[in-house]
């Protein structure tokens, strides 16, 4: 939704109606994942794509009908492998596309979340178009028709909004699509070191929001970290308080090599909801660190959450390569993977929710 909401806003401001076409299902391979959108205005203006270009014309025609008052529609496009290259989907596969008007309280609230960088999920029935919007705090707008259906939809919405994935589900024979929107992932770095600067640069390329904190004011300066969203000359407790909330989409990398700073940060990070907590240091350093943290009251289960030594085993030598190994580990954890070479793996390369 974030990709098209600005265009929808522009059209609405000028009095033009808008519809969205959303990829809701993918089988085998396709150019766009579930949740990908194309927006269509009443005057025929189009933004975004739902495929490699082969089905857009048909989707626009249906969107124009929907804008004129036809009910929302679920479209299916199947592409045979031997025909795929000719029609524009060289990967082959099948896609399902839901076409609907941009209207109603739940849809409007969903647009607000996307526009303002909020987190939530819009659950849409693919039989009658009923909608339920679930915010990150559990607030609901709309209904799918029954309390039982709403209850299972809320659970699915909570799962997928934090996984930052959209997917089609079926509840009691009712097909629904859970469309998630989320703010950019946050990376909090404790330690104003050279690796932190490299991490900030790479995180920005990824579309993340990195922040750096270090009580040593001579190091924690905006000049040294121009790519950081925030640069705080503060001890970990004050830094985390200022950067709150620490939620499941927050990654924390602890890099100072100074036990006074690192231990203080780990005691807070490992008790928080952070989805990733990594700490730099040799294996020998990690062993002594774990012993200290146990003495400070952290449980063995809490320590199991710590990625230490930090990063994937890439054989990194430079700070840039080390930053890549850390970012790669965070991405792998967020996607439920362990890293490794794709040539040695089995199963899907990309999880597409279908």
C-alpha positions as CSV (number, residue, x, y, z in Angstrom):
1,X,0.0,0.0,0.0
2,X,2.9,2.4,0.7
3,X,3.9,2.2,-3.0
4,X,0.6,3.6,-4.2
5,X,-1.0,5.6,-1.3
6,X,0.6,8.9,-2.4
7,X,-1.0,8.6,-5.9
8,X,-4.4,7.6,-4.3
9,X,-4.2,10.7,-2.1
10,X,-3.4,12.9,-5.1
11,X,-6.3,11.5,-7.1
12,X,-8.7,12.0,-4.2
13,X,-7.6,15.6,-3.7
14,X,-8.5,16.3,-7.3
15,X,-11.8,14.6,-7.1
16,X,-10.8,11.4,-9.0
17,X,-12.0,8.0,-7.8
18,X,-9.4,5.2,-7.3
19,X,-9.3,1.4,-7.3
20,X,-6.6,-1.0,-6.3
21,X,-5.6,-4.3,-7.9
22,X,-3.7,-6.4,-5.3
23,X,-1.8,-9.6,-5.9
24,X,-3.4,-12.0,-3.4
25,X,-2.0,-15.4,-4.6
26,X,1.1,-16.7,-6.4
27,X,1.7,-20.3,-7.5
28,X,5.1,-21.3,-8.8
29,X,6.9,-18.1,-9.8
30,X,5.7,-14.6,-10.7
31,X,7.2,-11.1,-10.9
32,X,5.3,-9.6,-8.0
33,X,4.7,-11.0,-4.5
34,X,1.4,-11.1,-2.6
35,X,0.5,-7.6,-1.5
36,X,1.9,-5.9,-4.7
37,X,-0.5,-3.3,-5.9
38,X,-1.6,-1.3,-9.0
39,X,-3.7,1.8,-8.5
40,X,-6.2,2.8,-11.2
41,X,-7.9,6.2,-11.4
42,X,-11.3,6.9,-12.9
43,X,-9.7,8.7,-15.8
44,X,-7.5,5.7,-16.7
45,X,-4.3,6.8,-14.9
46,X,-2.3,3.8,-13.7
47,X,0.4,3.5,-11.1
48,X,2.3,0.3,-10.2
49,X,2.1,-3.2,-11.6
50,X,0.8,-6.6,-10.6
51,X,2.8,-8.7,-13.2
52,X,5.5,-8.3,-15.7
53,X,3.1,-6.4,-18.0
54,X,1.1,-9.2,-19.5
55,X,-2.1,-9.0,-17.5
56,X,-2.2,-5.3,-16.7
57,X,-4.5,-4.5,-19.5
58,X,-7.1,-7.0,-18.4
59,X,-6.8,-5.8,-14.8
60,X,-7.3,-2.1,-15.8
61,X,-10.5,-3.0,-17.7
62,X,-12.0,-4.8,-14.7
63,X,-10.9,-1.9,-12.4
64,X,-12.7,0.6,-14.6
65,X,-15.9,-1.6,-14.3
66,X,-15.5,-1.7,-10.5
67,X,-15.1,2.1,-10.4
68,X,-18.4,2.4,-12.3
69,X,-20.2,0.3,-9.7
70,X,-19.5,-3.3,-10.4
71,X,-18.7,-5.4,-7.3
72,X,-15.1,-6.2,-6.4
73,X,-13.7,-9.1,-8.3
74,X,-11.1,-11.8,-7.8
75,X,-9.2,-12.5,-11.1
76,X,-7.1,-15.5,-11.9
77,X,-4.3,-15.6,-14.5
78,X,-2.6,-18.9,-15.3
79,X,0.5,-19.0,-17.4
80,X,1.8,-22.2,-18.9
81,X,5.6,-22.6,-18.8
82,X,6.0,-23.0,-22.5
83,X,4.0,-19.8,-23.1
84,X,5.5,-17.8,-20.3
85,X,8.2,-16.0,-22.2
86,X,5.9,-14.9,-25.0
87,X,3.3,-13.3,-22.6
88,X,5.7,-11.6,-20.3
89,X,6.1,-13.9,-17.3
90,X,9.3,-15.8,-18.1
91,X,9.2,-17.5,-14.7
92,X,5.8,-19.1,-15.5
93,X,3.2,-19.5,-12.8
94,X,-0.2,-18.3,-11.8
95,X,-1.4,-15.2,-9.9
96,X,-4.7,-14.1,-8.3
97,X,-5.6,-10.4,-8.3
98,X,-8.3,-8.8,-6.2
99,X,-9.8,-5.6,-7.7
100,X,-11.7,-3.2,-5.3
101,X,-12.6,0.4,-4.9
102,X,-10.8,2.5,-2.3
103,X,-13.6,3.3,0.0
104,X,-15.0,2.4,3.4
105,X,-13.7,3.1,6.9
106,X,-11.4,0.1,7.1
107,X,-9.7,0.9,3.8
108,X,-9.3,4.5,4.7
109,X,-7.7,3.6,8.0
110,X,-5.4,1.2,6.2
111,X,-4.3,4.1,3.8
112,X,-3.6,6.3,6.9
113,X,-1.3,3.6,8.4
114,X,0.5,3.2,5.1
115,X,0.8,7.0,4.6
116,X,2.1,7.6,8.1
117,X,4.4,4.6,8.4
118,X,2.2,2.7,10.8
119,X,1.8,-1.0,11.3
120,X,-1.4,-3.0,10.7
121,X,-3.2,-5.5,8.4
122,X,-6.3,-5.2,6.3
123,X,-8.1,-8.5,6.1
124,X,-10.5,-8.8,3.1
125,X,-13.0,-11.5,2.4
126,X,-12.5,-12.6,-1.2
127,X,-16.1,-13.7,-1.6
128,X,-18.0,-10.6,-0.6
129,X,-15.4,-7.9,0.0
130,X,-16.0,-7.4,3.7
131,X,-13.0,-5.9,5.5
132,X,-11.5,-5.9,8.9
133,X,-8.5,-3.6,9.8
134,X,-6.3,-4.6,12.7
135,X,-3.8,-2.1,14.1
136,X,-0.6,-3.1,15.9
137,X,-2.2,-2.4,19.3
138,X,-5.1,-4.7,18.5
139,X,-7.7,-2.0,17.6
140,X,-10.2,-3.1,15.0
141,X,-12.1,-1.3,12.3
142,X,-14.9,-3.1,10.4
143,X,-15.9,-6.8,10.5
144,X,-15.8,-9.9,8.3
145,X,-19.3,-10.7,9.3
146,X,-19.1,-13.0,12.3
147,X,-17.3,-12.9,15.7
148,X,-15.6,-16.3,15.0
149,X,-14.3,-15.2,11.7
150,X,-13.1,-11.9,13.1
151,X,-11.2,-13.7,15.9
152,X,-9.2,-15.9,13.6
153,X,-8.6,-13.0,11.3
154,X,-7.2,-10.9,14.1
155,X,-4.7,-13.7,15.0
156,X,-3.6,-14.0,11.4
157,X,-3.3,-10.2,11.1
158,X,-1.1,-10.0,14.2
159,X,1.2,-12.7,12.9
160,X,1.6,-11.3,9.4
161,X,1.9,-7.6,10.3
162,X,4.9,-8.4,12.4
163,X,6.4,-10.8,9.8
164,X,5.8,-7.9,7.4
165,X,4.2,-10.3,4.8
166,X,0.9,-10.5,3.1
167,X,-0.8,-13.8,2.4
168,X,-4.0,-15.4,1.4
169,X,-5.6,-17.6,4.0
170,X,-8.8,-19.7,4.4
171,X,-10.9,-19.7,7.6
172,X,-13.8,-22.2,7.7
173,X,-14.1,-22.3,4.0
174,X,-14.0,-18.5,3.6
175,X,-11.0,-17.2,1.5
176,X,-9.4,-14.0,2.9
177,X,-6.4,-11.9,2.1
178,X,-4.3,-10.4,4.8
179,X,-2.6,-7.3,3.5
180,X,0.1,-6.0,5.9
181,X,1.7,-2.6,6.1
182,X,4.6,-1.7,8.3
183,X,7.1,1.1,9.0
184,X,10.8,0.7,7.9
185,X,12.6,-1.8,10.2
186,X,14.7,-0.1,12.9
187,X,18.4,-0.9,13.7
188,X,19.7,0.4,17.0
189,X,23.5,0.3,17.3
190,X,25.2,0.6,20.6
191,X,28.8,1.7,20.0
192,X,29.9,4.6,17.8
193,X,32.6,2.6,16.1
194,X,33.7,2.3,12.4
195,X,31.5,-0.8,12.0
196,X,28.5,1.3,13.1
197,X,29.1,3.8,10.3
198,X,29.2,1.0,7.8
199,X,26.0,-0.6,9.2
200,X,24.2,2.8,9.0
201,X,25.2,3.1,5.3
202,X,24.0,-0.4,4.4
203,X,20.9,-0.1,6.5
204,X,19.9,3.1,4.6
205,X,20.4,1.3,1.3
206,X,18.0,-1.4,2.7
207,X,15.4,1.2,3.5
208,X,15.9,0.7,7.3
209,X,16.2,3.4,9.9
210,X,19.5,3.1,11.9
211,X,20.3,4.9,15.1
212,X,23.6,5.0,17.0
213,X,24.1,5.5,20.7
214,X,27.3,5.7,22.8
215,X,28.0,7.5,26.1
216,X,31.3,8.6,24.7
217,X,30.4,12.0,23.3
218,X,33.5,12.5,21.3
219,X,32.6,9.5,19.1
220,X,28.8,9.8,19.0
221,X,28.6,12.8,16.7
222,X,26.4,13.6,13.7
223,X,29.5,14.2,11.5
224,X,30.7,10.7,12.0
225,X,27.2,9.1,11.4
226,X,25.5,11.1,8.7
227,X,23.3,8.1,7.7
228,X,21.9,7.6,11.2
229,X,18.3,8.6,12.0
230,X,19.4,9.5,15.5
231,X,22.9,9.9,17.1
232,X,22.7,9.8,20.9
233,X,25.6,10.5,23.3
234,X,24.0,8.5,26.1
235,X,24.3,5.4,28.2
236,X,22.2,2.4,26.9
237,X,19.3,2.9,29.5
238,X,18.7,6.5,28.4
239,X,19.3,5.7,24.7
240,X,16.7,2.9,24.7
241,X,14.2,5.0,26.6
242,X,14.6,7.8,24.0
243,X,14.3,5.3,21.1
244,X,11.3,3.5,22.6
245,X,9.3,1.4,21.9
246,X,11.6,-1.5,21.3
247,X,9.3,-4.0,19.5
248,X,9.5,-7.2,17.5
249,X,10.7,-5.4,14.4
250,X,13.6,-3.7,16.2
251,X,17.2,-5.1,15.7
252,X,19.9,-4.2,18.2
253,X,23.6,-4.5,17.5
254,X,26.1,-4.0,20.4
255,X,29.6,-3.2,19.2
256,X,31.7,-1.3,21.8
257,X,33.9,-4.1,23.1
258,X,33.6,-2.3,26.5
259,X,31.9,-4.6,29.1
260,X,30.6,-1.6,31.0
261,X,28.6,-0.4,28.0
262,X,27.9,-3.7,26.3
263,X,26.6,-5.5,29.4
264,X,24.4,-2.6,30.3
265,X,22.9,-2.7,26.8
266,X,22.5,-6.4,26.8
267,X,20.7,-6.5,30.1
268,X,18.0,-4.2,28.6
269,X,18.0,-5.6,25.1
270,X,17.6,-9.2,26.1
271,X,14.6,-8.4,28.4
272,X,13.0,-6.4,25.6
273,X,10.8,-7.4,22.7
274,X,13.5,-6.8,20.2
275,X,13.5,-9.3,17.3
276,X,17.3,-9.5,17.1
277,X,20.0,-8.8,19.6
278,X,23.6,-9.3,18.4
279,X,26.9,-8.6,20.2
280,X,30.4,-8.4,18.7
281,X,33.4,-10.2,20.2
282,X,35.5,-13.3,20.1
283,X,34.2,-16.7,21.3
284,X,36.3,-16.3,24.5
285,X,34.9,-12.9,25.1
286,X,31.4,-14.3,24.7
287,X,32.0,-17.0,27.3
288,X,33.0,-14.5,29.9
289,X,30.2,-12.1,28.9
290,X,27.6,-14.9,29.3
291,X,29.0,-15.7,32.8
292,X,28.6,-12.0,33.8
293,X,25.1,-11.7,32.5
294,X,24.0,-14.8,34.3
295,X,25.4,-13.3,37.5
296,X,23.3,-10.2,36.8
297,X,20.1,-12.2,36.7
298,X,19.6,-13.0,33.0
299,X,18.3,-16.5,32.4
300,X,19.9,-19.1,30.1
301,X,16.8,-18.8,27.9
302,X,17.3,-15.0,27.6
303,X,21.0,-15.5,26.6
304,X,19.9,-17.9,23.9
305,X,18.4,-14.9,22.1
306,X,21.8,-13.3,21.8
307,X,23.5,-13.7,18.4
308,X,27.1,-13.7,19.6
309,X,29.5,-13.6,17.9
310,X,27.4,-11.3,15.7
311,X,26.8,-11.9,12.0
312,X,26.9,-14.7,9.5
313,X,30.0,-16.7,8.7
314,X,31.0,-14.9,5.4
315,X,34.7,-14.7,6.2
316,X,34.4,-11.0,6.4
317,X,37.6,-8.9,6.8
318,X,36.7,-5.3,6.2
319,X,34.2,-3.3,8.2
320,X,32.0,-3.2,5.1
321,X,32.1,-7.0,4.8
322,X,31.4,-7.3,8.5
323,X,28.4,-5.0,8.2
324,X,27.1,-7.1,5.4
325,X,27.4,-10.2,7.5
326,X,25.4,-8.5,10.3
327,X,22.7,-7.2,8.0
328,X,22.5,-10.6,6.4
329,X,22.0,-12.3,9.7
330,X,19.2,-9.9,10.6
331,X,17.4,-10.5,7.3
332,X,17.7,-14.2,7.6
333,X,16.3,-14.2,11.1
334,X,13.4,-11.9,10.1
335,X,12.6,-14.3,7.3
336,X,12.9,-17.5,9.3
337,X,16.1,-18.6,7.6
338,X,19.6,-19.5,8.8
339,X,21.6,-18.2,5.9
340,X,23.8,-20.5,3.7
341,X,24.2,-21.0,0.0
342,X,21.0,-21.4,-2.1
343,X,22.6,-24.0,-4.2
344,X,22.8,-26.2,-1.1
345,X,19.2,-25.6,0.0
346,X,15.9,-27.1,-1.0
347,X,12.4,-25.6,-1.3
348,X,11.3,-22.1,-2.3
349,X,13.8,-19.4,-2.9
350,X,11.2,-16.8,-1.9
351,X,8.3,-17.5,0.5
352,X,5.3,-16.1,-1.3
353,X,2.4,-17.2,1.0
354,X,0.9,-19.6,-1.5
